[in-house]
Amino acid sequence: MSVDTSGIRLQRYTRSPASSGLAIPMARIALILVPLVAWEVCSRLGLINGFLFPAPSAILNKLWVQSGPNGNPPYAILWHVADSMLRLLSGLSLAVIIGTLLGVGLGMSQRARLVFQPIISILMPVPTLAWTPVLLLVMGIDNRTTILVVFLAAVFEMIYIVASGIEMLNVKMLWVAWSMGASRRQVFWRVIIPGIFPCLITGTRLGTGYAWRALIAAEMLAASSYGLGFMIYDASEYMNIGVIYGGVMMIAALGYLLENVLVGKIEAATIEKWGVLNER
Amino acid sequence: MSNATPSAPFAGVADEQRLRSILYRGAASAFLFALPIIVFLLIWETTVRLGWINATILPSPSNIARRAWVLLDPADPAKSILLTHIVVSLWRALSSFALACVLAIPMGLFLGLNRTAYLIASPLLSLLLPLPAVAWAPIFLVIFGQGDITIIAVCFLGAFFPILYSTIQGVRAIGRHSLWVVRSMGASRFDIFRRVLLPGALPALISGLKLGMAHSWRTLVAAEMLAALTHGLGFMIFAARSYMDVSTMFVGIVCLALIGLLIERGVFGSLEALTIHRWHGNGKVGSHR
């Protein structure tokens, strides 16, 4: 009954050499750097149109000059970033606060859900930017317009996620709190908010993504002097292509920071540390 | 057919009763859904009529409906202004979506199957993914000028990355074991693709397509406001602003929402019903992105 196994070649599953050591990080850097270097060389040698595709070094130089005291106006880039961030943060925090309140209201009360859910579900599919012209008419070219667009971009996601978070909340916790005579405020701060916290973080994360996209577009349409979106749109009117590329790079870098680093840090500090995600 | 119904006539009656109750319940829930909206519109109408809200800024719903009727011009559909705008917008959104599908799905399959390629490309992807598609608009405006090419290119970028990302995630979620099993049983490459990869990645793929279409549609509005020359719903809304024609703006907003909803629920809803729900039995869709 013995089986001849000598013919079977034993092969151990090993990781391929490409996926170990320095090869992957090198290739990653190369994937970003090689096109840039090729661009630089082609632009310098005049192989591609130097007006439409200025060399990356020229773009970076322009960014550096514009963010220094010799920019026009001085420290221009820093002001653009500061204004964009101000609008994003104020719109986003409005959306988080109002979205949480509305979401809790909708989640807790059957009656409120009956009344407001249809209205919200017909407002939700409207592309956020379609409101921009209306808001422009009502408020003019102003910070309020961009902040409201950012708010609208993020608030529906917040409402939706918070309301569904409340549905997942264990009803018994509410019963316990009520039966021991907790006031409305205590129930809200001690039971509901900790209970829906993971959803709150998820909602903020998704909302930040939507808000960031809406902000750039809204600034193109409705900002008057500052903001990254305004910067690149204004530059396109003057065919100032270096500023556009620089602005797009800044937007990409800031979006990456917002989405992966900032919100990721918050997530790691709260949800993952408390282990709430594993409980669910 | 062991548990077949005992006699046909009674079954027919029961079926009819069940159908009637389903219809009744459907009508009731539709009514419950519509009632708050109707009340909301009535309140809006009366506050505008009573002059509590400035009608030049927020026109009454009846006013908007009348404006829509004029723009739609049902007597002569060939020359209807609103229909032209809608058709132009749809054409732009759909062509950029199709282009994104053609490029993103094969690329996603490749990056999903090839671990090394995925590891190499992932930093670049995570840099490009949160970049708003509209941010490309100024570059395209300088290179191509205003017009269809710019709009379609911007919408293409809006749709491309969600589809690419979901395809990669869908393929990577399949797991090696099912691939090994099928390969060890001697399946050809095409069989593996058709019987394992495609059904396995489909839930994520379809939610990616849905997301891509939604992004394309939402980006379209902004792109048309920035770069359209004559037509398109976004152009209509933005142009109406110069004439303070608020009713037209609201007509555009309603159209955008309705068409977006129709595409999402109608097209992708039935696509999901046809594929995922049939292949995966129950309606569990891997909706977690």
Interface residues (C-beta under 8 A of the other chain):
Chain A: S16 A18 S19 I24 A27 R28 L31 I32 L52 L114 V115 F116 Q117 P118 I119 I122 L123 P125 V126 P127 T128 L129 A130 W131 T132 P133 V134 L136 L137 V138 G209 W212 R213 I216 A217 M220 L221 G229 I232 Y233 A235 S236 M239 I241 I244 Y245 G247 V248 I251 A252 A253 G255 Y256 L258 E259 N260
Chain B: L32 F33 A34 L35 P36 I37 F40 I57 R115 T116 L119 I120 A121 S122 P123 L124 S126 L127 L128 L129 P130 L131 P132 A133 V134 A135 W136 A137 P138 I139 L141 V142 I143 W217 R218 L220 V221 A222 M225 L226 G234 I237 F238 A240 R241 M244 V246 M249 F250 G252 I253 L256 A257 L258 G260 L261 E264
